[in-house]
Amino acid sequence: MALDQEFFSLDNAIGRVWDGEGALDEGAKDLIRSCLVEDGNVDRPHGEDDLDNLQLVVSACDFLGRVGRQDIHWLSEHGRQFPNAVRKFLYRTALLFHQRENGLPVEFTQPLAQFIHETKSHIATLNYDNLLYQPMIEAYVLNGYAGALVDGLTNAGFSEENLERKWGRTFGYYMHLHGSPLFVDRDGSIFKLRQGELDEDDEVVGSHIVLTHVKHKETVISASPLLTAYWDHLAKALAESEEVVLFGYSGCDRHLNALLRSRAPAAVRVVEWEGAGAQQERDAHWLDLLGKQVALVRRDNILSFMDW
């Protein structure tokens, strides 16, 4: 958001996909509208909060699709297609955040990469773009088992065993806590697409993206072995860390807050936009969320934070 508030607005991204071609047909759009409010009198979803009922319907369709015999179906043909249509819609929305020209300034990424090389500090991300991921690849922070961090993804796909520190290795973890449109299911395994492959297959359905109401995020995470592994390793990462730095995080993820309350070290630093509110209000906000006092760093532009 410090780079481009309009482009990185989730509401704007949803609107661009909704009005675009290929993600949803009119029948699926009508069903989604009817899921949002009781009378269906709404144009489209406008953010994660609007996706509450939608996730419930998708979960119900998934459940009903698994029960019954081969000759008995609890769902209509439209109902059977609905979960994949919604997942494709969410996937295309997340994908938009990869289709940009602007990136993080090197004045920010270079010292951060150097810091990670020196300390092997863990990184956990909640966003769907690759603003940080790609620079860390280019700086060889992520470089197979030769890099400072490992995310468990190899040319053979993802395996939780890939995150095990064997043969004396001391790498840290790069954890995509809410997934990415780069992660797709193929032949029973989870693979990472290259950036250039993202637009090649219009039929890709992303099942490793947490883009839903906060009440359902844990449900989506538990359905993905990739995301489950990352959250499990986040707990391990917190246990071995001396300090946690929360950067540009609003505090809206209850799952993460609960983990930080129980597992985070005593030293927690929060870097946030100074326009979020008055100092006293924000101190109270973080104390309420995390159950501890934090070192609050406030900036007019958080990308000016260079104290790595």
SERO-4910 file (N, C-alpha, C, O; in steps of 0.05 Angstrom, whole numbers):
BEGIN
 pado doro    nc1    nc2    nc3   cac1   cac2   cac3    cc1    cc2    cc3    oc1    oc2    oc3
  Met    A     16    -24      0      0      0      0     17     25      0      9     46    -10
  Ala    A     42     23     11     60     46     11     69     52    -18     77     74    -24
  Leu    A     68     32    -35     76     35    -63     54     47    -80     58     66    -95
  Asp    A     30     35    -77      7     43    -95    -19     34    -82    -26     11    -85
  Gln    A    -32     52    -68    -56     45    -53    -78     35    -72    -93     17    -65
  Glu    A    -81     48    -95   -102     40   -113    -98     13   -125   -116     -4   -126
  Phe    A    -73      7   -134    -68    -19   -146    -70    -42   -126    -81    -63   -133
  Phe    A    -60    -38   -102    -59    -59    -82    -84    -60    -65    -85    -75    -45
  Ser    A   -105    -46    -72   -131    -47    -58   -144    -74    -66   -148    -79    -89
  Leu    A   -152    -90    -46   -165   -115    -51   -192   -110    -65   -200   -125    -83
  Asp    A   -207    -89    -56   -233    -83    -68   -229    -77    -98   -245    -87   -115
  Asn    A   -209    -62   -105   -204    -55   -133   -197    -80   -149   -206    -84   -172
  Ala    A   -181    -98   -138   -173   -123   -151   -197   -140   -156   -200   -152   -178
  Ile    A   -214   -143   -136   -239   -159   -139   -256   -148   -162   -266   -163   -178
  Gly    A   -258   -121   -163   -274   -109   -184   -263   -113   -211   -278   -118   -230
  Arg    A   -236   -112   -214   -224   -116   -240   -229   -145   -250   -234   -149   -274
  Val    A   -227   -164   -232   -232   -192   -240   -262   -197   -246   -269   -210   -265
  Trp    A   -279   -186   -229   -308   -189   -232   -317   -178   -259   -333   -191   -273
  Asp    A   -307   -156   -267   -315   -143   -292   -299   -153   -317   -306   -147   -339
  Gly    A   -279   -169   -312   -263   -179   -333   -275   -204   -346   -297   -212   -338
  Glu    A   -261   -216   -364   -271   -240   -378   -257   -265   -368   -233   -265   -362
  Gly    A   -273   -287   -366   -261   -313   -362   -263   -324   -333   -264   -348   -330
  Ala    A   -263   -306   -313   -262   -317   -286   -289   -328   -277   -290   -350   -265
  Leu    A   -311   -314   -284   -338   -323   -275   -358   -318   -298   -357   -298   -311
  Asp    A   -376   -338   -301   -398   -333   -320   -421   -319   -304   -419   -317   -280
  Glu    A   -441   -311   -318   -463   -296   -305   -478   -313   -285   -487   -302   -265
  Gly    A   -480   -339   -290   -494   -356   -271   -479   -358   -245   -492   -356   -223
  Ala    A   -453   -360   -246   -437   -361   -221   -438   -334   -207   -438   -334   -182
  Lys    A   -438   -312   -222   -440   -286   -209   -466   -283   -194   -467   -272   -172
  Asp    A   -488   -292   -206   -514   -291   -193   -514   -307   -167   -525   -298   -147
  Leu    A   -502   -331   -167   -500   -347   -143   -484   -333   -122   -491   -333    -98
  Ile    A   -462   -320   -130   -446   -306   -110   -461   -283    -98   -460   -278    -74
  Arg    A   -475   -268   -115   -491   -245   -105   -511   -255    -84   -515   -242    -64
  Ser    A   -524   -278    -90   -544   -288    -71   -531   -298    -45   -545   -299    -25
  Cys    A   -506   -305    -45   -492   -313    -21   -484   -289     -3   -481   -293     21
  Leu    A   -482   -266    -15   -472   -243      0   -492   -231     20   -485   -225     42
  Val    A   -517   -228     11   -538   -218     28   -564   -234     22   -566   -246      1
  Glu    A   -582   -233     41   -606   -250     38   -623   -244     14   -633   -262      1
  Asp    A   -625   -218      6   -641   -211    -17   -626   -210    -43   -637   -205    -64
  Gly    A   -599   -215    -41   -583   -214    -65   -580   -187    -78   -571   -185   -101
  Asn    A   -587   -166    -63   -586   -139    -75   -559   -126    -71   -556   -107    -55
  Val    A   -539   -137    -85   -511   -126    -83   -498   -132   -109   -504   -151   -123
  Asp    A   -479   -114   -117   -467   -117   -144   -446   -138   -145   -444   -153   -164
  Arg    A   -428   -139   -123   -406   -159   -123   -393   -158    -96   -400   -141    -79
  Pro    A   -375   -177    -90   -360   -175    -65   -342   -151    -65   -333   -142    -86
  His    A   -337   -140    -42   -320   -116    -40   -296   -119    -21   -281   -100    -17
  Gly    A   -292   -143    -10   -270   -147      8   -273   -174     22   -292   -188     18
  Glu    A   -254   -180     40   -255   -206     53   -280   -209     70   -290   -231     73
  Asp    A   -289   -187     83   -313   -190     99   -338   -199     83   -355   -212     94
  Asp    A   -339   -192     58   -361   -200     41   -360   -229     33   -380   -240     23
  Leu    A   -338   -242     39   -335   -270     30   -343   -290     52   -338   -314     49
  Asp    A   -355   -280     74   -363   -298     96   -382   -320     87   -376   -343     89
  Asn    A   -406   -311     78   -426   -331     70   -416   -347     46   -422   -371     43
  Leu    A   -400   -334     29   -390   -348      5   -373   -372     12   -375   -393      0
  Gln    A   -356   -368     32   -339   -391     41   -355   -413     53   -349   -437     50
  Leu    A   -377   -406     68   -394   -426     79   -408   -443     57   -409   -467     60
  Val    A   -416   -429     36   -429   -444     14   -409   -462      0   -416   -485     -7
  Val    A   -385   -452     -4   -364   -468    -17   -358   -493      0   -356   -515    -11
  Ser    A   -355   -489     26   -350   -512     44   -373   -532     44   -368   -556     44
  Ala    A   -397   -521     43   -420   -539     42   -421   -555     16   -427   -579     16
  Cys    A   -415   -542     -6   -415   -556    -32   -393   -577    -32   -397   -599    -42
  Asp    A   -370   -571    -21   -348   -590    -20   -356   -615     -4   -351   -637    -12
  Phe    A   -370   -610     19   -378   -632     36   -399   -649     22   -397   -674     21
  Leu    A   -419   -637     10   -441   -652     -3   -430   -666    -28   -440   -687    -35
  Gly    A   -409   -655    -40   -397   -668    -63   -382   -694    -56   -377   -711    -73
  Arg    A   -375   -696    -30   -360   -720    -21   -378   -743    -11   -368   -765     -8
  Val    A   -403   -737     -6   -421   -757      6   -438   -769    -16   -440   -758    -38
  Gly    A   -450   -792    -10   -468   -805    -29   -453   -826    -45   -429   -830    -42
  Arg    A   -468   -840    -62   -457   -860    -79   -453   -849   -107   -460   -827   -113
  Gln    A   -441   -866   -124   -435   -857   -151   -460   -849   -167   -459   -832   -184
  Asp    A   -483   -862   -160   -507   -857   -175   -525   -837   -161   -547   -831   -171
  Ile    A   -516   -826   -138   -532   -807   -123   -515   -781   -118   -493   -783   -108
  His    A   -526   -759   -126   -512   -733   -123   -531   -714   -107   -554   -711   -114
  Trp    A   -520   -702    -87   -535   -683    -71   -535   -655    -83   -550   -638    -75
  Leu    A   -518   -651   -103   -515   -624   -115   -523   -625   -144   -520   -645   -158
  Ser    A   -534   -602   -153   -539   -599   -181   -512   -596   -196   -491   -593   -183
  Glu    A   -512   -597   -222   -488   -594   -237   -475   -566   -231   -451   -564   -229
  His    A   -492   -546   -229   -482   -520   -222   -469   -519   -195   -448   -507   -191
  Gly    A   -482   -533   -176   -471   -534   -149   -444   -548   -148   -427   -541   -132
  Arg    A   -441   -569   -165   -415   -583   -166   -393   -565   -177   -370   -568   -170
  Gln    A   -400   -548   -195   -381   -531   -208   -375   -505   -192   -354   -492   -196
  Phe    A   -393   -499   -173   -391   -473   -159   -365   -470   -143   -352   -449   -145
  Pro    A   -356   -490   -126   -331   -485   -111   -307   -479   -128   -292   -461   -122
  Asn    A   -304   -493   -151   -281   -488   -168   -284   -460   -181   -264   -447   -185
  Ala    A   -308   -452   -188   -312   -426   -200   -304   -404   -180   -291   -384   -187
  Val    A   -311   -407   -155   -304   -388   -134   -274   -388   -130   -262   -366   -128
  Arg    A   -262   -411   -128   -233   -413   -124   -218   -400   -148   -197   -387   -144
  Lys    A   -229   -404   -171   -216   -392   -195   -218   -362   -193   -199   -347   -200
  Phe    A   -241   -352   -184   -245   -323   -181   -225   -312   -161   -213   -291   -166
  Leu    A   -222   -325   -138   -203   -316   -118   -174   -318   -127   -158   -301   -122
  Tyr    A   -169   -339   -143   -142   -342   -154   -135   -320   -173   -113   -308   -172
  Arg    A   -154   -313   -191   -149   -292   -210   -146   -265   -196   -131   -247   -205
  Thr    A   -161   -261   -173   -158   -237   -158   -130   -234   -146   -117   -214   -148
  Ala    A   -121   -256   -133    -94   -256   -122    -72   -252   -144    -52   -239   -139
  Leu    A    -78   -264   -167    -59   -263   -189    -54   -234   -198    -32   -227   -207
  Leu    A    -74   -217   -196    -71   -189   -205    -48   -175   -191    -35   -158   -202
  Phe    A    -43   -183   -166    -22   -169   -151      6   -176   -161     26   -164   -152
  His    A      8   -196   -179     33   -203   -191     37   -187   -217     60   -186   -228
  Gln    A     16   -176   -228     17   -163   -254     20   -133   -251      1   -118   -255
  Arg    A     43   -125   -243     49    -97   -237     76    -89   -248     92   -107   -255
  Glu    A     81    -64   -250    107    -54   -259    124    -44   -236    149    -46   -238
  Asn    A    112    -35   -215    128    -24   -193    135    -45   -173    120    -64   -168
  Gly    A    158    -43   -161    168    -62   -141    179    -47   -117    180    -22   -117
  Leu    A    188    -62    -97    200    -50    -73    226    -36    -81    241    -46    -97
  Pro    A    232    -13    -69    257      1    -75    281    -15    -66    280    -28    -45
  Val    A    303    -14    -81    327    -29    -74    339    -18    -48    353    -33    -34
  Glu    A    333      7    -42    342     18    -16    330      4      8    341      5     30
  Phe    A    308    -10      3    295    -26     24    303    -55     22    310    -67     43
  Thr    A    303    -67     -2    307    -96     -5    337   -103     -1    342   -125     10
  Gln    A    355    -87     -9    383    -94     -7    393    -97     22    405   -117     29
  Pro    A    388    -77     39    397    -81     67    381   -103     81    392   -117     98
  Leu    A    356   -107     73    341   -129     85    353   -156     77    357   -174     94
  Ala    A    360   -159     51    372   -184     42    399   -189     56    405   -212     63
  Gln    A    415   -168     59    440   -171     73    436   -180    102    451   -197    112
  Phe    A    416   -168    115    410   -175    142    402   -205    144    410   -219    163
  Ile    A    386   -214    125    377   -242    125    400   -261    120    402   -282    133
  His    A    418   -254    102    442   -270     97    458   -273    122    469   -295    128
  Glu    A    461   -251    137    478   -252    161    465   -266    184    479   -279    200
  Thr    A    439   -264    187    425   -275    211    408   -299    206    401   -314    225
  Lys    A    401   -304    181    383   -326    174    356   -323    189    344   -343    196
  Ser    A    348   -299    193    322   -293    206    300   -303    188    301   -301    164
  His    A    279   -314    201    256   -324    186    240   -301    174    240   -279    184
  Ile    A    226   -307    152    207   -289    140    180   -303    138    179   -325    127
  Ala    A    159   -290    146    132   -300    142    115   -278    130    115   -256    140
  Thr    A    102   -284    108     86   -264     94     56   -271     94     49   -295     95
  Leu    A     39   -251     94     10   -255     94     -2   -246     67    -25   -252     62
  Asn    A     13   -231     51      1   -221     26      4   -241      4     18   -261      7
  Tyr    A     -9   -236    -19    -10   -255    -41     10   -248    -63     14   -265    -81
  Asp    A     21   -224    -63     39   -216    -84     67   -227    -79     72   -241    -59
  Asn    A     85   -222    -97    113   -230    -94    132   -206    -92    155   -208   -100
  Leu    A    122   -185    -80    138   -161    -77    164   -167    -62    185   -156    -69
  Leu    A    162   -183    -41    186   -189    -25    199   -215    -35    223   -218    -34
  Tyr    A    182   -234    -43    192   -261    -51    212   -259    -74    233   -271    -73
  Gln    A    204   -244    -96    222   -243   -119    249   -230   -113    269   -240   -121
  Pro    A    250   -207    -98    276   -196    -92    293   -214    -74    317   -214    -77
  Met    A    280   -230    -57    296   -249    -41    307   -272    -58    329   -282    -52
  Ile    A    293   -279    -79    304   -299    -98    327   -287   -113    348   -299   -116
  Glu    A    324   -262   -123    345   -249   -138    370   -243   -121    392   -242   -132
  Ala    A    366   -240    -95    389   -234    -77    400   -260    -66    418   -260    -49
  Tyr    A    391   -283    -75    400   -310    -67    395   -316    -38    407   -333    -26
  Val    A    377   -300    -25    367   -308      1    353   -335     -1    356   -352     16
  Leu    A    337   -338    -22    325   -363    -29    340   -374    -53    339   -364    -75
  Asn    A    355   -396    -48    373   -407    -68    376   -437    -62    399   -446    -57
  Gly    A    354   -452    -63    355   -480    -56    365   -482    -27    358   -466    -10
  Tyr    A    381   -503    -22    392   -507      5    418   -491      9    429   -492     31
  Ala    A    426   -476    -11    449   -459     -9    442   -431      1    459   -415      9
  Gly    A    415   -425      2    406   -399     10    403   -397     41    405   -417     55
  Ala    A    400   -373     50    396   -368     79    369   -379     89    366   -387    111
  Leu    A    349   -378     71    322   -387     77    313   -409     58    322   -410     35
  Val    A    295   -426     67    283   -447     51    253   -446     54    243   -442     76
  Asp    A    238   -450     32    209   -451     33    197   -478     27    173   -481     25
  Gly    A    214   -498     23    204   -525     19    195   -532     -9    186   -555    -14
  Leu    A    198   -514    -28    190   -518    -55    215   -524    -73    233   -508    -74
  Thr    A    214   -547    -86    236   -554   -104    224   -561   -131    200   -559   -135
  Asn    A    241   -568   -150    231   -575   -177    213   -599   -176    197   -604   -194
  Ala    A    216   -616   -155    199   -640   -152    173   -633   -137    157   -651   -132
  Gly    A    169   -608   -129    145   -600   -115    150   -595    -86    173   -595    -77
  Phe    A    129   -591    -70    131   -585    -42    130   -611    -25    114   -629    -31
  Ser    A    147   -612     -5    145   -633     15    153   -620     42    173   -605     43
  Glu    A    139   -627     63    147   -616     89    175   -626     97    189   -612    112
  Glu    A    182   -649     87    209   -659     93    231   -640     82    253   -639     92
  Asn    A    224   -624     61    243   -605     50    250   -583     70    270   -569     66
  Leu    A    234   -580     91    239   -559    111    256   -570    134    263   -555    152
  Glu    A    262   -596    134    278   -607    155    308   -599    153    319   -599    131
  Arg    A    320   -592    175    348   -584    175    365   -610    178    368   -620    201
  Lys    A    375   -619    157    392   -643    158    421   -636    153    428   -615    142
  Trp    A    438   -655    161    467   -653    155    479   -626    165    496   -614    151
  Gly    A    470   -618    188    481   -594    200    473   -567    189    484   -547    196
  Arg    A    453   -567    171    444   -542    159    430   -524    180    418   -534    199
  Thr    A    433   -499    176    422   -479    196    404   -458    183    402   -436    193
  Phe    A    393   -465    160    376   -445    146    352   -437    162    343   -452    180
  Gly    A    341   -413    155    316   -405    166    293   -412    147    297   -425    127
  Tyr    A    269   -404    155    245   -411    138    233   -386    125    232   -364    137
  Tyr    A    224   -389    101    208   -369     87    180   -381     85    176   -401     70
  Met    A    161   -370     99    135   -382    102    113   -364     89    108   -342     99
  His    A    100   -374     68     78   -360     55     52   -367     70     38   -385     62
  Leu    A     47   -353     92     25   -362    110     -3   -362     97    -20   -378    104
  His    A     -7   -344     78    -33   -342     64    -31   -351     35    -49   -345     19
  Gly    A     -9   -364     28     -7   -376      2      1   -356    -20      9   -334    -15
  Ser    A     -2   -366    -45      5   -350    -68     -7   -362    -93    -11   -387    -94
  Pro    A    -13   -346   -113    -22   -358   -139      0   -373   -153     -6   -387   -173
  Leu    A     24   -372   -143     46   -387   -155     43   -417   -148     55   -434   -162
  Phe    A     28   -424   -128     27   -451   -118      2   -465   -130    -20   -457   -126
  Val    A      7   -487   -145    -15   -501   -159    -12   -531   -155     10   -541   -149
  Asp    A    -34   -545   -157    -35   -575   -154    -31   -587   -182    -46   -581   -201
  Arg    A    -12   -605   -184     -8   -620   -209      1   -648   -203     21   -653   -189
  Asp    A    -14   -668   -213     -7   -696   -210     -2   -704   -181     16   -718   -174
  Gly    A    -20   -694   -164    -19   -701   -135      2   -687   -119      5   -693    -95
  Ser    A     16   -668   -130     37   -653   -116     32   -623   -119     16   -614   -136
  Ile    A     44   -607   -102     42   -578   -102     68   -567   -114     90   -571   -104
  Phe    A     65   -552   -136     88   -540   -150     86   -510   -149     65   -498   -145
  Lys    A    109   -497   -152    111   -468   -155    114   -461   -184    134   -470   -197
  Leu    A     96   -445   -195     99   -435   -222    120   -414   -223    125   -400   -203
  Arg    A    133   -412   -246    150   -389   -251    133   -364   -257    110   -367   -266
  Gln    A    144   -341   -252    129   -317   -256    118   -315   -285     95   -307   -289
  Gly    A    133   -324   -304    125   -323   -332    103   -343   -339     91   -341   -361
  Glu    A     98   -363   -322     78   -383   -327     50   -376   -317     31   -391   -322
  Leu    A     48   -354   -303     23   -348   -289     -1   -345   -308    -23   -352   -300
  Asp    A      3   -335   -332    -19   -330   -350    -22   -352   -371    -39   -349   -388
  Glu    A     -6   -373   -370     -6   -393   -391    -31   -410   -391    -41   -418   -412
  Asp    A    -42   -416   -367    -64   -435   -365    -88   -420   -351    -87   -415   -327
  Asp    A   -108   -413   -367   -130   -398   -357   -149   -415   -339   -167   -405   -326
  Glu    A   -144   -442   -339   -161   -459   -323   -150   -466   -296   -162   -483   -282
  Val    A   -128   -454   -288   -116   -460   -262   -135   -451   -240   -146   -429   -241
  Val    A   -139   -469   -220   -155   -463   -197   -137   -463   -173   -125   -484   -167
  Gly    A   -133   -441   -159   -115   -440   -137   -128   -450   -111   -148   -439   -103
  Ser    A   -117   -470    -99   -128   -481    -74   -109   -475    -50   -113   -486    -28
  His    A    -89   -459    -54    -70   -452    -33    -68   -422    -29    -46   -411    -28
  Ile    A    -91   -409    -28    -94   -381    -24   -114   -375     -3   -137   -385     -4
  Val    A   -107   -360     18   -125   -354     39   -137   -326     34   -126   -306     43
  Leu    A   -158   -325     19   -171   -300     13   -201   -304     20   -217   -310      3
  Thr    A   -207   -299     46   -234   -304     56   -237   -289     81   -219   -276     91
  His    A   -261   -290     92   -267   -277    118   -250   -289    140   -243   -312    139
  Val    A   -242   -272    159   -223   -281    180   -234   -306    195   -218   -322    204
  Lys    A   -260   -309    197   -271   -332    211   -265   -359    198   -265   -380    211
  His    A   -259   -358    172   -255   -383    156   -227   -387    148   -221   -407    134
  Lys    A   -209   -370    156   -181   -373    147   -168   -399    156   -154   -412    141
  Glu    A   -174   -406    181   -162   -431    192   -173   -455    177   -158   -475    173
  Thr    A   -198   -454    168   -209   -476    153   -195   -479    126   -188   -502    118
  Val    A   -190   -457    113   -176   -458     87   -147   -468     91   -137   -484     75
  Ile    A   -134   -458    112   -107   -467    117   -105   -497    122    -88   -510    112
  Ser    A   -124   -507    139   -123   -536    146   -128   -554    122   -120   -577    122
  Ala    A   -140   -543    101   -146   -559     77   -121   -560     58   -122   -575     39
  Ser    A   -101   -545     64    -77   -544     47    -53   -555     62    -45   -543     82
  Pro    A    -41   -577     54    -17   -587     67      6   -567     66     23   -567     85
  Leu    A      8   -551     45     29   -531     43     25   -510     64     44   -504     79
  Leu    A      2   -498     66     -3   -477     86     -2   -488    114      9   -474    132
  Thr    A    -12   -512    119    -10   -524    145     19   -527    154     25   -521    177
  Ala    A     36   -535    136     64   -538    143     77   -512    150     93   -510    168
  Tyr    A     70   -491    135     81   -464    141     73   -455    169     89   -444    184
  Trp    A     48   -458    176     38   -449    202     51   -466    224     57   -455    246
  Asp    A     55   -491    220     68   -508    240     97   -499    244    107   -497    266
  His    A    111   -492    222    138   -483    224    140   -454    235    161   -447    245
  Leu    A    119   -439    232    119   -412    244    122   -414    274    136   -399    287
  Ala    A    107   -433    286    109   -437    315    137   -444    323    147   -434    343
  Lys    A    151   -461    307    178   -468    313    197   -444    309    215   -440    325
  Ala    A    192   -428    289    208   -405    284    206   -385    306    226   -373    315
  Leu    A    182   -380    316    178   -362    339    193   -371    364    204   -355    378
  Ala    A    192   -398    368    204   -409    392    235   -404    393    246   -403    414
  Glu    A    247   -403    369    276   -400    369    286   -372    362    309   -367    357
  Ser    A    267   -353    361    273   -325    354    277   -308    379    264   -312    399
  Glu    A    295   -288    376    299   -269    398    280   -245    397    274   -233    417
  Glu    A    271   -239    372    254   -216    368    236   -221    344    243   -235    325
  Val    A    212   -210    345    193   -210    322    189   -182    313    183   -164    329
  Val    A    191   -178    287    185   -152    275    161   -155    257    161   -170    238
  Leu    A    139   -141    264    115   -141    248    115   -116    231    116    -94    240
  Phe    A    115   -121    205    119    -99    186     95    -95    168     88   -113    152
  Gly    A     81    -72    171     58    -66    154     35    -85    160     18    -89    142
  Tyr    A     33    -95    184     11   -114    191    -10    -99    207     -4    -85    226
  Ser    A    -35   -102    199    -57    -88    212    -66   -100    238    -79    -86    254
  Gly    A    -60   -126    242    -69   -139    266    -96   -153    264   -108   -161    284
  Cys    A   -106   -157    239   -133   -168    235   -134   -198    234   -156   -210    233
  Asp    A   -111   -212    234   -111   -241    232   -111   -253    259    -90   -254    273
  Arg    A   -134   -263    268   -137   -274    295   -120   -298    300   -109   -303    321
  His    A   -117   -315    279   -101   -339    280    -72   -332    287    -59   -344    304
  Leu    A    -61   -312    273    -34   -303    277    -31   -290    305    -11   -295    319
  Asn    A    -50   -273    312    -48   -260    338    -47   -280    361    -32   -277    380
  Ala    A    -63   -302    359    -64   -322    380    -36   -336    382    -27   -341    404
  Leu    A    -24   -341    359      2   -354    359     23   -335    370     41   -343    385
  Leu    A     22   -309    363     41   -290    374     38   -287    404     58   -283    419
  Arg    A     13   -287    414      9   -286    443     22   -308    458     34   -304    479
  Ser    A     20   -332    447     30   -356    461     59   -363    456     72   -375    473
  Arg    A     69   -356    432     96   -366    424    116   -344    419    140   -350    419
  Ala    A    108   -319    415    128   -298    408    146   -292    432    138   -294    455
  Pro    A    172   -286    426    190   -277    448    180   -251    460    162   -238    450
  Ala    A    193   -243    481    185   -219    495    188   -194    478    173   -175    480
  Ala    A    209   -194    461    214   -171    444    198   -172    418    203   -189    401
  Val    A    179   -154    416    162   -151    391    163   -122    382    157   -104    398
  Arg    A    171   -118    357    172    -92    346    152    -90    323    150   -108    307
  Val    A    136    -68    323    116    -64    302    123    -39    286    126    -18    298
  Val    A    125    -43    260    131    -20    242    105    -15    227     96    -32    212
  Glu    A     94      9    230     68     15    218     67     44    208     83     61    216
  Trp    A     47     48    191     42     75    180     32     93    203     14     85    218
  Glu    A     43    117    205     35    135    227      7    145    224     -5    155    243
  Gly    A     -5    143    200    -33    151    196    -53    131    207    -77    136    206
  Ala    A    -43    109    219    -62     89    230    -76     99    255    -97     88    263
  Gly    A    -65    120    268    -78    131    292    -57    143    310    -33    142    305
  Ala    A    -67    154    333    -49    167    352    -32    146    366    -40    123    369
  Gln    A     -9    154    376     10    136    389     -3    121    412      0     96    413
  Gln    A    -17    135    429    -29    122    453    -50    101    444    -51     80    456
  Glu    A    -66    108    424    -86     90    414    -73     65    403    -83     42    407
  Arg    A    -52     68    387    -39     45    375    -24     28    395    -24      3    392
  Asp    A    -13     40    416     -1     24    437    -22      6    450    -17    -17    455
  Ala    A    -45     18    456    -67      3    468    -77    -19    449    -84    -41    458
  His    A    -78    -12    424    -87    -32    403    -70    -57    403    -81    -79    404
  Trp    A    -44    -53    403    -26    -76    401    -25    -91    428    -21   -116    428
  Leu    A    -27    -77    450    -28    -90    476    -53   -108    478    -51   -130    489
  Asp    A    -75    -98    467   -100   -114    468    -97   -139    450   -107   -160    457
  Leu    A    -85   -135    426    -83   -158    407    -63   -179    416    -69   -203    414
  Leu    A    -40   -170    426    -18   -189    432    -14   -195    461      2   -213    468
  Gly    A    -27   -180    479    -24   -185    507      3   -176    519     10   -185    540
  Lys    A     17   -159    504     43   -150    514     49   -123    501     39   -116    480
  Gln    A     67   -107    515     76    -82    504     94    -87    480    111   -106    481
  Val    A     92    -71    460    109    -74    436    125    -48    433    118    -27    442
  Ala    A    147    -51    419    163    -27    410    151    -18    384    154    -31    364
  Leu    A    137      5    385    122     14    362    139     35    346    147     56    357
  Val    A    144     28    321    159     46    303    139     56    282    127     41    267
  Arg    A    136     83    281    115     95    263    129    112    242    147    128    248
  Arg    A    121    108    217    133    122    195    112    134    176     90    123    173
  Asp    A    118    157    165    101    168    144    100    149    120     79    147    107
  Asn    A    122    136    114    123    115     94    139     92    106    163     96    112
  Ile    A    127     69    110    140     48    125    164     37    110    182     24    122
  Leu    A    166     42     83    189     33     68    214     49     75    236     43     65
  Ser    A    211     70     91    234     85    100    247     73    124    268     82    134
  Phe    A    235     51    135    246     37    157    270     21    148    267      2    133
  Met    A    294     29    157    319     16    148    335      4    170    357     -5    165
  Asp    A    324      3    194    340     -5    217    340    -36    219    330    -47    239
  Trp    A    352    -49    199    353    -78    200    378    -86    217    383   -110    220
***
